[in-house]
């Protein structure tokens, strides 16, 4: 009986998707660290807020999914941001036209990189989050190199 020839190549769309997800994970952690170290603070305005209860038995800061839309001014120019994170925070929802003030951290040379201060200050994050944001880009880079190496090796065999 003849053996079937099977292709061990990673399909290009899957390869692109994996690389994009790993690069995005690196960006999220590196931007959080950069904001914590070099970020400037400004008072911003939260204009959309939602807090959804997911699990009443979840661990600390994991019971709700919070989403916020905000804007802030830097040098007379308006920048907008949006975040989704897990927390125990449960503000009342904003009514139409209602806003709240919140400190926003941003990079002075690139204000499009921004987050609410509570998500990117070392004093607010805790030790585990700091270690995570240091190790996540390293792990993502190693996985990215592994995926690229595997994809190249598959091409050479054909």
C-alpha atoms as an extended CHARMM CRD file, in Angstrom:
* protein
*
       158  EXT
         1         1  UNK       CA              0.0000000000        0.0000000000        0.0000000000  PROA      1               0.0000000000
         2         2  UNK       CA              1.2170000000        3.4650000000       -0.8710000000  PROA      2               0.0000000000
         3         3  UNK       CA              1.5230000000        6.0290000000        1.8950000000  PROA      3               0.0000000000
         4         4  UNK       CA             -0.5190000000        9.1650000000        1.6430000000  PROA      4               0.0000000000
         5         5  UNK       CA              1.6040000000       12.2870000000        1.4640000000  PROA      5               0.0000000000
         6         6  UNK       CA              0.5250000000       14.6700000000        4.1910000000  PROA      6               0.0000000000
         7         7  UNK       CA              1.4700000000       18.2970000000        4.3290000000  PROA      7               0.0000000000
         8         8  UNK       CA              2.8510000000       19.5110000000        7.6550000000  PROA      8               0.0000000000
         9         9  UNK       CA              2.9050000000       23.1550000000        6.6450000000  PROA      9               0.0000000000
        10        10  UNK       CA              1.0410000000       25.6710000000        8.7490000000  PROA      10              0.0000000000
        11        11  UNK       CA             -1.5650000000       27.3430000000        6.4860000000  PROA      11              0.0000000000
        12        12  UNK       CA             -0.6440000000       30.9770000000        5.8340000000  PROA      12              0.0000000000
        13        13  UNK       CA             -3.8610000000       32.5100000000        7.3070000000  PROA      13              0.0000000000
        14        14  UNK       CA             -3.3640000000       30.5050000000       10.5160000000  PROA      14              0.0000000000
        15        15  UNK       CA              0.3050000000       31.5390000000       10.6790000000  PROA      15              0.0000000000
        16        16  UNK       CA             -0.6260000000       35.2120000000       10.2480000000  PROA      16              0.0000000000
        17        17  UNK       CA             -3.3210000000       34.9410000000       12.9220000000  PROA      17              0.0000000000
        18        18  UNK       CA             -0.9790000000       33.2870000000       15.4380000000  PROA      18              0.0000000000
        19        19  UNK       CA              1.7320000000       35.8890000000       14.8080000000  PROA      19              0.0000000000
        20        20  UNK       CA             -0.7540000000       38.7650000000       15.1290000000  PROA      20              0.0000000000
        21        21  UNK       CA             -2.0990000000       37.4610000000       18.4590000000  PROA      21              0.0000000000
        22        22  UNK       CA              1.4070000000       37.0040000000       19.8730000000  PROA      22              0.0000000000
        23        23  UNK       CA              2.4760000000       40.4770000000       18.7170000000  PROA      23              0.0000000000
        24        24  UNK       CA             -0.6750000000       41.9770000000       20.2600000000  PROA      24              0.0000000000
        25        25  UNK       CA              0.0360000000       40.2200000000       23.5750000000  PROA      25              0.0000000000
        26        26  UNK       CA              3.5550000000       41.6670000000       23.5170000000  PROA      26              0.0000000000
        27        27  UNK       CA              2.1890000000       45.1450000000       22.7450000000  PROA      27              0.0000000000
        28        28  UNK       CA             -0.3140000000       45.0400000000       25.6410000000  PROA      28              0.0000000000
        29        29  UNK       CA              2.2700000000       44.1070000000       28.2550000000  PROA      29              0.0000000000
        30        30  UNK       CA              5.0280000000       46.3530000000       26.9240000000  PROA      30              0.0000000000
        31        31  UNK       CA              2.6780000000       49.3410000000       26.6660000000  PROA      31              0.0000000000
        32        32  UNK       CA              1.4910000000       48.7700000000       30.2370000000  PROA      32              0.0000000000
        33        33  UNK       CA              5.0910000000       48.7140000000       31.4820000000  PROA      33              0.0000000000
        34        34  UNK       CA              5.9940000000       51.7820000000       29.4080000000  PROA      34              0.0000000000
        35        35  UNK       CA              3.0060000000       53.6890000000       30.7930000000  PROA      35              0.0000000000
        36        36  UNK       CA              3.9340000000       52.6940000000       34.3430000000  PROA      36              0.0000000000
        37        37  UNK       CA              7.5560000000       53.8140000000       33.9110000000  PROA      37              0.0000000000
        38        38  UNK       CA              7.4440000000       56.7590000000       31.4820000000  PROA      38              0.0000000000
        39        39  UNK       CA              3.7760000000       57.7120000000       31.3410000000  PROA      39              0.0000000000
        40        40  UNK       CA              2.4070000000       61.1460000000       32.1830000000  PROA      40              0.0000000000
        41        41  UNK       CA             -0.9320000000       61.6220000000       33.9480000000  PROA      41              0.0000000000
        42        42  UNK       CA             -3.8830000000       63.8110000000       33.0670000000  PROA      42              0.0000000000
        43        43  UNK       CA             -7.4840000000       63.9810000000       34.2510000000  PROA      43              0.0000000000
        44        44  UNK       CA             -9.7440000000       62.4160000000       31.6740000000  PROA      44              0.0000000000
        45        45  UNK       CA            -13.4790000000       61.9960000000       31.3080000000  PROA      45              0.0000000000
        46        46  UNK       CA            -15.1910000000       58.5990000000       31.3720000000  PROA      46              0.0000000000
        47        47  UNK       CA            -18.2130000000       58.9080000000       29.0830000000  PROA      47              0.0000000000
        48        48  UNK       CA            -19.2690000000       55.2560000000       28.8080000000  PROA      48              0.0000000000
        49        49  UNK       CA            -19.1750000000       52.6150000000       31.5250000000  PROA      49              0.0000000000
        50        50  UNK       CA            -20.5530000000       49.1160000000       31.9190000000  PROA      50              0.0000000000
        51        51  UNK       CA            -19.9780000000       46.5330000000       34.6490000000  PROA      51              0.0000000000
        52        52  UNK       CA            -21.2460000000       42.9980000000       34.0580000000  PROA      52              0.0000000000
        53        53  UNK       CA            -21.3750000000       40.4420000000       36.8790000000  PROA      53              0.0000000000
        54        54  UNK       CA            -19.8350000000       37.2200000000       35.5530000000  PROA      54              0.0000000000
        55        55  UNK       CA            -19.2470000000       34.9850000000       38.5690000000  PROA      55              0.0000000000
        56        56  UNK       CA            -20.1200000000       35.6000000000       42.2070000000  PROA      56              0.0000000000
        57        57  UNK       CA            -17.7050000000       32.8410000000       43.3110000000  PROA      57              0.0000000000
        58        58  UNK       CA            -14.7000000000       34.1480000000       41.3410000000  PROA      58              0.0000000000
        59        59  UNK       CA            -11.4410000000       35.1420000000       42.9920000000  PROA      59              0.0000000000
        60        60  UNK       CA            -10.4310000000       38.6770000000       43.8630000000  PROA      60              0.0000000000
        61        61  UNK       CA            -10.8250000000       41.1660000000       40.9760000000  PROA      61              0.0000000000
        62        62  UNK       CA            -12.3780000000       38.5200000000       38.7210000000  PROA      62              0.0000000000
        63        63  UNK       CA            -16.1130000000       38.6950000000       39.4020000000  PROA      63              0.0000000000
        64        64  UNK       CA            -16.9920000000       41.4260000000       36.8890000000  PROA      64              0.0000000000
        65        65  UNK       CA            -16.0880000000       42.4970000000       33.3930000000  PROA      65              0.0000000000
        66        66  UNK       CA            -15.7620000000       46.2730000000       33.2420000000  PROA      66              0.0000000000
        67        67  UNK       CA            -15.6850000000       48.3330000000       30.0480000000  PROA      67              0.0000000000
        68        68  UNK       CA            -14.9270000000       52.0520000000       29.9120000000  PROA      68              0.0000000000
        69        69  UNK       CA            -14.7880000000       54.6050000000       27.1520000000  PROA      69              0.0000000000
        70        70  UNK       CA            -12.9170000000       57.8050000000       27.9490000000  PROA      70              0.0000000000
        71        71  UNK       CA            -11.2990000000       60.8810000000       26.4570000000  PROA      71              0.0000000000
        72        72  UNK       CA             -8.6350000000       63.3330000000       27.5540000000  PROA      72              0.0000000000
        73        73  UNK       CA             -6.8360000000       66.4260000000       26.2730000000  PROA      73              0.0000000000
        74        74  UNK       CA             -3.0860000000       66.7480000000       25.6720000000  PROA      74              0.0000000000
        75        75  UNK       CA             -1.7140000000       69.9970000000       24.2110000000  PROA      75              0.0000000000
        76        76  UNK       CA             -5.2320000000       71.0090000000       23.1590000000  PROA      76              0.0000000000
        77        77  UNK       CA             -5.8390000000       67.7960000000       21.1790000000  PROA      77              0.0000000000
        78        78  UNK       CA             -8.4720000000       65.2460000000       22.2000000000  PROA      78              0.0000000000
        79        79  UNK       CA             -7.5650000000       61.5530000000       22.4600000000  PROA      79              0.0000000000
        80        80  UNK       CA            -10.0420000000       58.7380000000       23.0400000000  PROA      80              0.0000000000
        81        81  UNK       CA             -9.5460000000       55.3620000000       24.6490000000  PROA      81              0.0000000000
        82        82  UNK       CA            -11.5030000000       52.2480000000       25.5060000000  PROA      82              0.0000000000
        83        83  UNK       CA            -10.6090000000       49.4200000000       27.9090000000  PROA      83              0.0000000000
        84        84  UNK       CA            -12.1300000000       46.1290000000       29.0080000000  PROA      84              0.0000000000
        85        85  UNK       CA            -10.8000000000       44.4220000000       32.1300000000  PROA      85              0.0000000000
        86        86  UNK       CA            -11.7550000000       42.1040000000       35.0000000000  PROA      86              0.0000000000
        87        87  UNK       CA            -12.4120000000       43.6760000000       38.3670000000  PROA      87              0.0000000000
        88        88  UNK       CA            -14.6930000000       43.7950000000       41.3790000000  PROA      88              0.0000000000
        89        89  UNK       CA            -15.4720000000       47.4270000000       40.5540000000  PROA      89              0.0000000000
        90        90  UNK       CA            -19.1910000000       48.1170000000       40.3630000000  PROA      90              0.0000000000
        91        91  UNK       CA            -20.0090000000       51.7540000000       39.7540000000  PROA      91              0.0000000000
        92        92  UNK       CA            -23.5910000000       52.5660000000       38.8650000000  PROA      92              0.0000000000
        93        93  UNK       CA            -24.0310000000       52.7420000000       35.0960000000  PROA      93              0.0000000000
        94        94  UNK       CA            -23.7500000000       56.1510000000       33.4770000000  PROA      94              0.0000000000
        95        95  UNK       CA            -26.9690000000       57.7630000000       32.3390000000  PROA      95              0.0000000000
        96        96  UNK       CA            -27.2170000000       59.5810000000       29.0040000000  PROA      96              0.0000000000
        97        97  UNK       CA            -24.8700000000       62.5700000000       29.0880000000  PROA      97              0.0000000000
        98        98  UNK       CA            -23.3950000000       61.7010000000       32.5090000000  PROA      98              0.0000000000
        99        99  UNK       CA            -19.6010000000       61.5860000000       32.8720000000  PROA      99              0.0000000000
       100       100  UNK       CA            -17.0160000000       60.8260000000       35.5530000000  PROA      100             0.0000000000
       101       101  UNK       CA            -13.4480000000       62.0450000000       35.9710000000  PROA      101             0.0000000000
       102       102  UNK       CA            -10.5680000000       59.5800000000       36.0940000000  PROA      102             0.0000000000
       103       103  UNK       CA             -6.7950000000       59.8510000000       35.8790000000  PROA      103             0.0000000000
       104       104  UNK       CA             -5.3980000000       58.6530000000       32.5470000000  PROA      104             0.0000000000
       105       105  UNK       CA             -1.7600000000       57.7650000000       31.8570000000  PROA      105             0.0000000000
       106       106  UNK       CA             -0.3390000000       58.3490000000       28.3820000000  PROA      106             0.0000000000
       107       107  UNK       CA              3.0320000000       58.4840000000       26.6570000000  PROA      107             0.0000000000
       108       108  UNK       CA              3.9530000000       62.1230000000       25.9820000000  PROA      108             0.0000000000
       109       109  UNK       CA              5.5990000000       61.2840000000       22.6490000000  PROA      109             0.0000000000
       110       110  UNK       CA              2.6920000000       59.0050000000       21.5840000000  PROA      110             0.0000000000
       111       111  UNK       CA             -0.5780000000       59.9300000000       23.3840000000  PROA      111             0.0000000000
       112       112  UNK       CA             -2.4920000000       57.2460000000       21.4590000000  PROA      112             0.0000000000
       113       113  UNK       CA             -0.8880000000       54.7700000000       23.8650000000  PROA      113             0.0000000000
       114       114  UNK       CA             -2.9580000000       55.3360000000       27.0090000000  PROA      114             0.0000000000
       115       115  UNK       CA             -4.8700000000       53.5910000000       29.7920000000  PROA      115             0.0000000000
       116       116  UNK       CA             -6.6560000000       54.5410000000       32.9850000000  PROA      116             0.0000000000
       117       117  UNK       CA             -4.0310000000       55.0590000000       35.6830000000  PROA      117             0.0000000000
       118       118  UNK       CA             -5.4250000000       52.2940000000       37.8910000000  PROA      118             0.0000000000
       119       119  UNK       CA             -4.5140000000       49.7000000000       35.2080000000  PROA      119             0.0000000000
       120       120  UNK       CA             -0.9000000000       50.7400000000       34.7020000000  PROA      120             0.0000000000
       121       121  UNK       CA              0.5570000000       52.0160000000       37.9570000000  PROA      121             0.0000000000
       122       122  UNK       CA              2.8410000000       49.6560000000       39.8410000000  PROA      122             0.0000000000
       123       123  UNK       CA              1.2570000000       50.6260000000       43.1690000000  PROA      123             0.0000000000
       124       124  UNK       CA             -2.1950000000       49.5940000000       41.8590000000  PROA      124             0.0000000000
       125       125  UNK       CA             -1.1690000000       46.4610000000       39.9220000000  PROA      125             0.0000000000
       126       126  UNK       CA              0.4260000000       44.2900000000       42.5750000000  PROA      126             0.0000000000
       127       127  UNK       CA              3.4670000000       42.0510000000       42.3650000000  PROA      127             0.0000000000
       128       128  UNK       CA              1.8980000000       39.2480000000       40.3470000000  PROA      128             0.0000000000
       129       129  UNK       CA              0.7240000000       41.6400000000       37.6100000000  PROA      129             0.0000000000
       130       130  UNK       CA              4.1470000000       43.2910000000       37.4190000000  PROA      130             0.0000000000
       131       131  UNK       CA              5.8350000000       39.8970000000       37.0260000000  PROA      131             0.0000000000
       132       132  UNK       CA              3.2200000000       38.9070000000       34.4250000000  PROA      132             0.0000000000
       133       133  UNK       CA              3.8210000000       42.0690000000       32.3580000000  PROA      133             0.0000000000
       134       134  UNK       CA              7.5650000000       41.4490000000       32.4510000000  PROA      134             0.0000000000
       135       135  UNK       CA              7.3750000000       37.7530000000       31.5180000000  PROA      135             0.0000000000
       136       136  UNK       CA              4.4930000000       37.8790000000       28.9910000000  PROA      136             0.0000000000
       137       137  UNK       CA              6.4760000000       39.6740000000       26.2220000000  PROA      137             0.0000000000
       138       138  UNK       CA              9.4030000000       37.2810000000       26.6990000000  PROA      138             0.0000000000
       139       139  UNK       CA              7.1250000000       34.2390000000       26.4890000000  PROA      139             0.0000000000
       140       140  UNK       CA              5.2680000000       35.6760000000       23.4910000000  PROA      140             0.0000000000
       141       141  UNK       CA              8.5480000000       36.3640000000       21.6930000000  PROA      141             0.0000000000
       142       142  UNK       CA              9.7690000000       32.8170000000       22.3310000000  PROA      142             0.0000000000
       143       143  UNK       CA              6.4820000000       31.3830000000       21.0350000000  PROA      143             0.0000000000
       144       144  UNK       CA              6.6410000000       33.6720000000       17.9930000000  PROA      144             0.0000000000
       145       145  UNK       CA             10.1670000000       32.4720000000       17.1980000000  PROA      145             0.0000000000
       146       146  UNK       CA              9.0460000000       28.8590000000       17.6360000000  PROA      146             0.0000000000
       147       147  UNK       CA              6.0990000000       29.3290000000       15.2680000000  PROA      147             0.0000000000
       148       148  UNK       CA              8.2810000000       31.0320000000       12.6430000000  PROA      148             0.0000000000
       149       149  UNK       CA             10.9430000000       28.3160000000       12.9640000000  PROA      149             0.0000000000
       150       150  UNK       CA              8.2970000000       25.5910000000       12.6040000000  PROA      150             0.0000000000
       151       151  UNK       CA              6.7970000000       27.2770000000        9.5370000000  PROA      151             0.0000000000
       152       152  UNK       CA             10.2150000000       27.6060000000        7.8520000000  PROA      152             0.0000000000
       153       153  UNK       CA             11.1260000000       24.0010000000        8.6110000000  PROA      153             0.0000000000
       154       154  UNK       CA              7.8530000000       22.8410000000        7.0410000000  PROA      154             0.0000000000
       155       155  UNK       CA              8.6450000000       24.7820000000        3.8290000000  PROA      155             0.0000000000
       156       156  UNK       CA             12.1450000000       23.2640000000        3.5480000000  PROA      156             0.0000000000
       157       157  UNK       CA             10.7990000000       19.6930000000        3.6720000000  PROA      157             0.0000000000
       158       158  UNK       CA              8.6220000000       20.2210000000        0.5850000000  PROA      158             0.0000000000
